């Protein structure tokens, strides 16, 4: 997928040769102001330092960016209540503390509540993409999340992986993430920050079997998937 920018405040990153140049993109441009600012390391965190920088866009929902000092560590249990059932995941804050810190912060602020999963891919890439409250694939939290690629290996996105989408450029993650429901070959450019259990993967596979709304290999899922809430333990 090749990003294409327009003069709009946010522009969707459209598919261009999906099978030849696969990518999972969340859009952004450099115009506009952001309503969120990162708090300082003095906020009480004791973990890794995280640079959550403004992406120059209004957040899709009003949120405060996470502390720059990660407040999560180790394994974090996550339950994502959706219209297709509960998706259970273990988030890896050991190797991706900044990403998990951002996900946890957004979840606690209700950013993901009542949010559709807007994209399903069924040809070459096998993922369900979620995390944009606007449901357009163009929304974000108003800040970027730095890459943490320790677990991202060439072609190494097996079924069950939970990873961040980005604009195709380094350190451009935001709120959008994707669930891999079948082994997928992708460049090692996407932060892996968790893993779903097999039952949860099967729920996503059932959605994938119904295909996309327009019958193509990349589009909105025919079976609507809505994130109702996200809780962390």
C-alpha positions in Angstrom: 0.0 0.0 0.0 1.3 3.4 -1.0 0.2 6.5 1.0 -1.3 9.3 -0.9 -1.8 12.7 0.7 -4.4 15.3 -0.3 -5.1 18.8 0.9 -7.7 17.5 3.3 -6.9 17.7 7.0 -6.8 13.9 7.1 -6.5 11.7 4.0 -7.0 8.0 3.9 -4.1 5.9 2.8 -5.5 4.0 -0.1 -4.6 0.6 -1.5 -2.1 0.7 -4.4 -1.0 -2.8 -5.4 -2.0 -4.6 -2.2 -0.4 -7.9 -3.1 2.8 -6.3 -4.4 3.5 -3.8 -1.6 1.5 -4.8 1.4 1.2 -2.3 4.2 -1.2 -1.4 7.0 -1.6 2.3 7.3 -3.2 4.8 9.5 -3.4 8.2 8.0 -2.0 11.6 9.1 -0.7 14.9 7.7 1.2 17.8 9.0 -1.6 20.4 9.1 -3.8 21.5 11.9 -3.3 21.7 15.7 -3.4 19.0 18.3 -5.5 19.2 21.4 -3.3 16.8 23.3 0.0 17.3 25.0 2.2 14.6 26.6 2.7 15.0 30.3 6.2 15.2 31.7 8.4 12.3 33.2 7.7 13.8 36.6 4.1 12.3 36.4 5.2 9.3 38.5 6.1 6.7 35.9 9.2 4.6 36.5 9.5 2.7 33.2 10.9 3.5 29.7 11.0 7.0 28.3 8.4 7.5 25.6 8.2 10.4 23.1 4.6 10.9 22.2 4.8 13.8 19.8 2.0 15.8 18.2 0.9 14.6 14.8 -0.5 18.1 13.9 -4.1 16.8 13.8 -7.1 17.1 16.0 -7.7 13.9 17.9 -10.8 11.9 16.8 -11.9 12.0 20.4 -10.7 14.3 23.1 -8.0 12.5 25.1 -4.9 13.3 27.1 -1.6 11.7 25.8 0.0 9.2 28.1 2.9 10.1 30.5 6.3 10.2 28.8 7.5 7.8 31.4 5.9 4.4 30.9 3.6 3.3 33.7 3.1 -0.3 32.5 5.5 -3.3 32.7 5.5 -7.0 32.1 2.3 -8.7 30.8 -1.0 -6.9 30.8 -4.3 -8.7 30.4 -6.7 -7.0 28.1 -10.4 -7.8 27.4 -11.9 -6.2 24.3 -15.7 -6.5 24.4 -17.0 -6.4 20.8 -20.2 -7.1 18.8 -18.8 -10.6 17.9 -17.7 -11.5 21.4 -14.9 -10.9 23.8 -11.4 -10.8 22.4 -8.8 -11.6 25.1 -5.2 -10.6 24.7 -1.9 -10.4 26.6 -0.2 -7.2 26.0 3.6 -7.2 26.1 4.7 -4.1 28.0 8.2 -5.6 28.5 9.2 -5.1 24.9 6.7 -2.5 23.9 6.1 -0.3 27.0 5.4 2.9 25.0 2.9 1.2 22.7 1.1 -0.6 25.6 1.2 2.5 27.7 -0.6 4.4 24.9 -3.1 1.7 24.3 -3.8 1.4 28.0 -4.2 5.2 28.4 -6.6 5.4 25.5 -8.6 2.4 26.8 -8.9 3.9 30.2 -10.2 7.2 28.7 -12.9 5.4 26.7 -11.3 6.3 23.4 -12.0 2.9 21.9 -15.6 2.6 23.2 -18.2 2.2 20.5 -15.6 2.2 17.7 -16.0 0.2 14.5 -13.3 -2.1 13.1 -13.1 -0.4 9.7 -10.9 -2.7 7.6 -10.6 -6.3 6.7 -8.0 -7.7 4.3 -8.3 -11.2 2.8 -5.8 -11.3 0.0 -2.0 -11.4 0.8 -2.6 -9.7 4.2 -4.9 -11.4 6.7 -5.9 -8.8 9.3 -8.8 -6.9 10.9 -7.9 -3.3 11.5 -9.5 -1.3 14.3 -8.9 1.7 16.6 -10.3 4.7 14.6 -13.4 6.2 16.3 -14.4 7.8 13.0 -14.6 4.4 11.3 -12.9 5.9 8.2 -9.3 4.8 8.7 -8.2 8.4 8.9 -8.6 9.1 12.6 -6.0 9.2 15.4 -5.4 10.4 19.0 -3.5 13.6 18.0 -0.1 12.2 18.8 2.3 9.5 17.5 3.7 6.5 19.2 7.4 5.6 18.7 8.2 2.3 17.0 9.2 -0.7 19.2 10.3 -3.3 16.7 12.1 -5.9 18.9 9.5 -8.6 18.1 8.9 -7.6 14.4 10.9 -10.0 12.3 10.9 -10.3 8.5 7.6 -12.0 7.6 7.0 -12.7 11.3 3.3 -11.8 11.8 1.7 -15.1 12.8 -2.0 -15.6 13.5 -3.0 -14.0 16.8 -0.5 -11.1 16.7 -1.7 -7.7 17.8 0.3 -4.9 16.1 0.2 -1.2 15.4 -0.8 0.3 12.1 1.2 3.3 10.8 1.5 5.7 7.9 4.3 3.8 6.2 6.9 6.1 7.9 8.9 5.4 11.1 7.4 6.3 14.5 3.9 7.2 13.1 1.7 4.8 15.1 -1.3 6.3 16.8 -4.5 4.6 17.9 -5.1 2.2 15.0 -4.0 -1.5 15.4 -4.5 -4.7 13.6 -5.3 -8.3 14.5 -3.7 -11.0 12.4 -6.1 -13.9 11.9 -3.9 -15.9 9.6 -0.1 -16.0 9.1 0.8 -12.9 7.2 4.0 -11.8 5.4 4.8 -8.2 6.1 8.0 -6.1 6.5 9.3 -5.7 10.1 7.8 -2.2 10.3 4.9 -2.7 12.7 5.2 -2.8 16.4 4.0 -6.1 17.9 2.5 -5.3 21.3 0.3 -8.3 22.2 -1.2 -11.6 21.3 -4.8 -12.9 21.2 -5.8 -16.3 22.5 -6.9 -19.0 20.0 -10.6 -18.6 20.8 -10.4 -14.9 20.1 -8.6 -15.5 16.8 -11.3 -17.9 15.8 -13.9 -15.1 16.3 -12.0 -12.9 13.9 -11.6 -15.8 11.4 -15.3 -16.2 11.4 -15.7 -12.6 10.4 -13.0 -13.0 7.7 -14.9 -16.0 6.2 -17.8 -13.6 5.4 -15.4 -11.4 3.5 -15.7 -7.6 2.9 -18.8 -5.6 2.3 -18.0 -5.0 -1.3 -16.5 -8.5 -2.0 -13.0 -7.2 -2.6 -9.8 -8.2 -0.8 -9.6 -5.0 1.2 -12.5 -3.1 2.7 -15.0 -2.8 5.5 -15.9 -6.3 6.9 -19.3 -7.7 5.7 -19.9 -8.6 9.3 -19.8 -5.4 11.3 -17.4 -5.5 14.2 -17.7 -2.8 16.9 -15.5 -2.4 19.9 -17.8 -1.8 22.8 -15.2 -1.3 25.5 -11.7 -2.3 26.5 -10.6 -3.3 30.0 -7.2 -4.0 31.4 -6.0 -6.1 34.3 
